[in-house]
Amino acid sequence: MGSIRARVTAGLCMAFLATTLSAQEQSTNRVAAKTDWSVFVEDDPTECWSVSAPKETVNTRDGRVVAVRRSDILLFVFYRPGADVRGQVTFTGGYPFAPGSTVNLNISGTEFELFTEGEWAWPATAADDSKIITAMKRGAEAVLTARSARGTQTKDTFSLLGFTAAIEDADKRCGG
């Protein structure tokens, strides 16, 4: 069931996130900053998202810290009313994840599993999105641990300061 959602959502995610990354780089679509989270809006099609970059990143291989090159590392929650997407959690680690691997998301000791495809990861169901968002509203940080296709273990720590205000703003701007 999880992989079905992942496959159905993958196309939407890829198109949406290409727009998201472009918008973030240009920052002309940024409509609000809420401490460590930003809110972006796109009009055609209508989509809104809150996004943050990690405060800390640690990369290890064989138990040793290593320097690796990664592209943008971002944690999103997005809304696309035309596709009936409301509050989907998405993570990009800035590299292709190991095939068949999952990403561990830890929020104040509560763990969640994100499924991967290429450079993207997201929960299996909308119910899981909702549980993660609830935990993120209550938590102080989100730690995402993953493995790259090259075998590097990554640990990215995101601040949740401003998270609730950012997702409420994004949801409101997309008709919520």
C-alpha positions in Angstrom: 0.0 0.0 0.0 2.8 2.4 0.9 4.6 1.9 -2.4 1.3 2.6 -4.3 1.0 5.9 -2.6 4.6 6.6 -3.3 4.3 5.9 -6.9 1.1 7.9 -7.4 2.5 10.8 -5.5 6.0 10.6 -7.1 4.9 12.3 -10.2 3.2 15.1 -8.3 6.1 15.4 -6.0 8.7 15.6 -8.7 6.8 18.3 -10.7 6.0 20.2 -7.5 9.5 20.0 -6.1 11.2 21.1 -9.3 9.0 24.2 -9.0 9.7 24.5 -5.3 13.5 24.4 -5.6 13.4 26.9 -8.5 11.1 29.2 -6.4 13.3 28.8 -3.3 16.5 29.7 -5.3 14.8 32.8 -6.7 13.0 33.6 -3.5 10.5 35.8 -5.3 7.7 33.5 -4.3 8.6 33.6 -0.6 5.7 35.2 1.2 6.7 34.7 4.8 9.5 33.8 7.2 8.6 32.1 10.5 11.8 31.8 12.5 13.5 28.8 10.9 10.8 28.0 8.3 9.8 29.9 5.2 6.5 29.9 3.3 6.3 29.9 -0.5 3.3 30.2 -2.9 3.0 29.4 -6.5 -0.1 30.4 -8.5 -0.3 28.1 -11.6 -1.2 25.6 -10.4 -1.9 26.9 -6.9 0.5 25.3 -4.4 1.9 26.5 -1.0 4.6 25.0 1.1 6.6 25.6 4.2 10.3 24.6 4.0 13.4 24.6 6.1 17.1 23.7 5.7 19.0 21.7 8.4 20.8 23.5 11.3 23.3 20.6 11.4 24.4 17.9 9.0 26.7 15.0 9.8 27.9 12.6 7.1 29.6 9.3 8.1 31.1 6.3 6.3 32.3 3.2 8.2 31.7 5.1 11.5 34.0 8.1 10.5 32.8 11.6 9.8 33.4 12.4 6.1 33.0 15.4 3.9 30.6 14.8 1.0 29.1 17.0 -1.6 25.3 17.2 -1.4 22.9 19.5 -3.2 20.0 21.2 -1.3 18.9 19.4 1.9 15.3 20.5 2.6 12.3 19.4 4.7 8.9 20.5 3.3 5.2 20.4 4.1 3.1 21.2 1.1 -0.4 21.9 0.0 -1.8 21.6 -3.5 -5.6 22.0 -3.5 -6.1 21.1 -7.1 -4.6 17.6 -6.4 -6.2 17.3 -3.0 -2.9 17.4 -1.2 -3.1 19.0 2.2 0.0 18.8 4.5 2.3 16.3 2.7 5.7 15.9 4.4 8.6 15.6 1.9 12.3 15.4 2.4 15.2 15.7 0.0 18.6 14.7 1.3 20.6 16.3 -1.6 21.7 12.9 -3.0 20.1 9.7 -4.4 19.1 7.5 -1.5 20.2 3.8 -1.5 17.7 1.8 -3.6 15.0 0.2 -1.4 16.2 2.2 1.7 14.0 4.3 4.0 14.7 7.5 6.0 14.2 7.5 9.7 12.6 10.7 11.1 12.9 11.2 14.8 11.0 13.9 16.5 11.6 14.1 20.3 12.0 10.3 20.5 9.0 9.4 18.3 10.2 7.7 15.1 8.6 7.6 11.7 9.6 5.9 8.4 9.8 7.7 5.1 10.0 5.8 1.8 12.5 6.9 -0.8 12.6 7.3 -4.5 15.7 8.9 -6.1 16.5 12.0 -4.0 13.1 12.2 -2.4 11.4 10.7 0.7 7.9 10.9 2.1 5.5 9.0 4.5 3.5 6.1 3.1 0.1 7.6 3.9 -1.8 10.8 4.5 -2.5 9.5 8.0 1.3 9.3 8.5 1.7 12.8 7.3 -0.8 14.0 9.8 0.9 12.1 12.7 4.3 13.6 11.7 2.9 17.1 11.5 1.3 16.7 14.9 4.7 15.6 16.4 6.5 18.4 14.6 4.2 21.0 16.1 5.1 19.6 19.6 8.8 19.0 19.0 11.9 21.2 19.1 13.8 19.4 16.3 13.4 16.8 13.6 16.4 14.5 12.9 16.4 12.6 9.6 18.9 9.7 9.2 19.4 8.1 5.8 21.8 6.2 3.6 23.0 7.3 0.2 23.4 5.1 -2.9 27.2 5.4 -2.2 26.9 4.0 1.4 27.2 7.3 3.2 25.1 7.6 6.4 23.6 11.1 6.8 22.0 12.7 9.8 20.3 16.1 9.2 18.9 18.1 12.2 16.1 20.6 11.5 14.9 23.2 13.9 11.1 23.2 14.4 11.1 26.8 15.6 8.4 28.6 13.6 7.1 25.3 12.1 3.5 25.6 13.3 3.1 29.2 12.2 4.6 28.4 8.8 2.4 25.4 8.0 -0.7 27.3 9.2 0.2 30.2 7.0 0.8 27.9 4.0 -2.4 26.0 4.6 -4.4 29.3 4.9 -2.9 30.6 1.7 -3.9 27.5 -0.2 -7.5 27.7 0.9 -7.3 25.9 4.2 
